[in-house]
Amino acid sequence: MPELPEVESTVRYLQERIEGLSIEGATVLWARSIANDKAKAFPRQVSGSSIESVFRRGKFVGMKLKAP
């Protein structure tokens, strides 16, 4: 598990580089990484969305997406 300063550094790095960009496609490599049983639909749902913000919640990195 990463330490909190490493997670914060990662979030700041991503904020500078990917906020405002659009998602062209996605691949789910581990279905259990998706919160529900919709792993097959997830790539289709996020494709075309733009990344509004990157944030940290505890030791997790999250992204707020804006639908196309």
Secondary structure as the mmCIF struct_conf table of DSSP 4:
data_model
#
loop_
_struct_conf.conf_type_id
_struct_conf.id
_struct_conf.beg_label_comp_id
_struct_conf.beg_label_asym_id
_struct_conf.beg_label_seq_id
_struct_conf.end_label_comp_id
_struct_conf.end_label_asym_id
_struct_conf.end_label_seq_id
HELX_RH_AL_P HELX_RH_AL_P1 LEU A 4 ILE A 18
TURN_TY1_P TURN_TY1_P1 GLU A 19 GLY A 20
HELX_LH_PP_P HELX_LH_PP_P1 LEU A 21 LEU A 21
STRN STRN1 SER A 22 SER A 22
HELX_LH_PP_P HELX_LH_PP_P2 ILE A 23 ILE A 23
BEND BEND1 LEU A 29 LEU A 29
HELX_RH_3T_P HELX_RH_3T_P1 ALA A 31 SER A 33
BEND BEND2 ILE A 34 ASP A 37
TURN_TY1_P TURN_TY1_P2 ALA A 39 ALA A 41
HELX_RH_AL_P HELX_RH_AL_P2 PHE A 42 VAL A 46
TURN_TY1_P TURN_TY1_P3 SER A 47 GLY A 48
STRN STRN2 SER A 50 ARG A 57
TURN_TY1_P TURN_TY1_P4 GLY A 58 LYS A 59
STRN STRN3 PHE A 60 LYS A 66
#
